[in-house]
Amino acid sequence: QVQLVESGGGLVRAGGSLRLSCAASGSIIGPNDMGWYRQAPGKQRELVATFTREFTTNYADSVKGRFTISRDNAKTTMYLQMNSLKPEDTAVYYCKLQDLATLATYWGQGTQVTVSS
């Protein structure tokens, strides 16, 4: 079993920055994909940024140039640096991990990001 715990959310003014963290623990054996998703009120959950095949990064068009995804060398902690935040970035941000051997998918509990205008 894998546990994911997000942190770093909060309230920030437009133009500000936040850094989200996702700490993974548990039975992470083989290669895995990790990523950040978000869900705004009344909307579907959407991709923000991901690592695919552990190395390639992928970003939603709406955050390109403003957000940066990274992970530590042990690949147990993932980060999302969010700069130039906009009110439309307001959402609950979720961390996701997919075990590429078993295809099992795990989600964190989410962290709220609120950007005021």
C-alpha positions in Angstrom: 0.0 0.0 0.0 1.2 3.5 -0.8 0.3 6.7 1.1 0.5 10.2 -0.3 0.4 13.3 1.8 0.2 16.7 0.3 1.2 20.0 2.0 1.9 23.6 1.2 -1.5 24.9 0.2 -2.9 28.1 1.4 -4.3 31.5 0.6 -2.2 33.8 -1.6 -2.8 37.0 -3.6 -2.8 37.0 -7.4 0.8 37.1 -8.6 2.1 35.3 -5.6 3.8 31.9 -5.3 3.2 28.7 -3.4 5.2 25.4 -3.3 3.3 22.2 -2.8 4.9 19.0 -1.6 3.7 15.4 -1.9 5.4 12.8 0.4 5.1 9.2 -0.7 5.6 6.3 1.6 4.8 2.6 1.7 5.4 -0.2 -0.8 6.9 1.7 -3.7 8.9 -1.0 -5.4 9.3 -0.3 -9.1 9.0 2.5 -11.6 6.1 4.8 -11.2 4.5 7.9 -12.6 3.6 10.8 -10.3 1.7 13.9 -11.0 -0.4 16.8 -9.7 -4.1 17.3 -10.5 -6.6 19.9 -9.3 -10.3 20.2 -8.9 -12.1 23.5 -8.7 -15.7 23.7 -7.3 -18.2 22.4 -9.8 -15.5 21.2 -12.2 -13.9 17.9 -13.1 -10.5 17.0 -11.8 -7.8 18.0 -14.3 -4.2 17.4 -14.9 -1.8 20.1 -13.8 1.7 18.5 -14.3 3.1 15.0 -14.3 6.2 12.9 -14.6 5.7 10.2 -17.2 8.0 7.1 -17.2 9.6 8.8 -14.2 11.6 11.4 -16.3 9.5 13.3 -18.8 7.4 16.2 -17.6 4.1 17.2 -19.0 2.1 20.4 -18.1 -1.4 21.7 -18.8 -1.3 24.6 -21.2 -2.9 26.8 -18.5 0.1 26.5 -16.2 3.1 26.2 -18.7 5.7 28.8 -17.8 4.3 29.4 -14.4 4.4 26.0 -12.6 7.3 23.6 -12.2 7.1 20.0 -11.2 10.1 18.3 -9.6 11.0 15.4 -7.3 13.8 14.5 -5.0 16.5 12.0 -6.0 14.9 9.2 -3.9 11.7 9.9 -5.8 9.7 9.8 -2.6 8.8 13.5 -2.5 7.4 15.5 -5.4 7.0 19.2 -5.5 5.0 21.8 -7.5 6.4 25.3 -7.6 3.6 27.6 -8.5 4.5 31.2 -9.6 2.4 34.0 -10.9 -0.7 32.5 -9.4 -4.1 33.5 -10.8 -7.6 33.4 -9.2 -8.4 30.6 -11.7 -5.7 28.5 -10.1 -7.9 28.2 -7.1 -8.7 24.5 -6.5 -7.9 21.5 -4.3 -4.6 20.1 -5.6 -4.1 16.3 -5.5 -1.0 14.2 -5.7 -1.3 11.0 -7.8 1.0 8.0 -8.1 0.6 5.1 -10.5 2.7 2.0 -10.0 3.8 1.0 -13.5 4.2 -2.7 -12.6 0.8 -3.2 -11.1 -1.0 -0.2 -12.6 -2.4 0.5 -9.1 -3.2 4.2 -8.7 -3.0 6.1 -5.4 -4.3 9.6 -4.5 -3.5 12.0 -1.7 -6.1 13.7 0.4 -5.6 17.0 -1.4 -4.5 20.5 -0.3 -6.5 23.7 -0.9 -5.0 26.5 -2.9 -6.9 29.8 -2.9 -5.8 32.7 -5.0 -7.4 36.1 -4.3 -7.7 38.8 -6.8 
